[in-house]
Amino acid sequence: MSVENGEWIMHGLAWDDPYRIRSPKELVDRINEVGFLPLFGNGVKCFSVEEHVASDYWWTGDMEQDPWEWREILAEGHEVAYGKFFDKKAGFISLEWLPYFANYRRDGYDFDSAWEDSKVNRREKLIMEVLTDTDSNGDIIWTDKQILSTELKQLAGFGKGGEKNFQGITTDLMMKTYLVTADFHRRRNKKGAEYGMAVSVLLPPEAVWGYDTVTSAYSEAPRDSWLRIINRVKELFPDADEAEIIRLIGKEPK
């Protein structure tokens, strides 16, 4: 995606290109094949959904052909993870690779442990407190309640007269894999009718796929998970600039 003469230009494949991704199912298959995939073009050429779909159908509202609509279908289907995972921009991670991202991005810390060691900030905690609870033993329980992000913003104390930068903080939480976009819903008026654009539902990935699945790579060093991810991109795109790969995936953990 680029701006040319003041207009957004999408870079994709021709309609009749045999390699074009043609459906949400084909997109899920591609994500599972490569492991993880940014939504839009980036510094690693051909490493995006954008570059493998028809360029003329973005934001048309056509559920069968519009990749922007497909992201809602994939988020709701839970066959892959969707969120702002790549340089604070949207993309997908397969369930095979999600544990490695979680181990690397969290540096091996669950959120409560990260809070105790001052690795997350107070505004991040305000959001996560809405989405988590504790049982009688004091163990963390992850909510699976379908709270719209607009409601989450209010419940966490953000907005007019409250905390600032809700979008930035939730993006940081997705980059750290403490949150994913688990669904989309449209708001309803007093009569129950839907209106407006679809609004995201943010949840801890543990609430969607279970704690054991998300944390199954905690047994390896975070740096090893980072290397695993970096090397996967190098394997797929051997001519890619390493600095661009690191910009997209993130820096080596200390």
Buried (B, 14 or more C-beta within 10 A) or exposed (E): BEEEEEEEEBBBBEEEEEEBBBEBBBBBEBBBEBBBBBBBBBBBBEBBBBBBBBBEBBEEEEEEBBBBBBBBBBBBEBBBBBBBBBBEBBBBBBBEBBBBBBBBBBBBBBBBEBBEEEBBEEBBBBBBBBBBEEEEEEEBEBEBEEBBBBBBBBBBBBEEEEBEEBEEBBBBBBBBBBBBBBBBBEBEEEEEEEEEEBBBBBBBBBBBBEBEBBBBBBEBBBBBBBBBBBEBBBEBBEEBEEEBBBBBBBEEBE
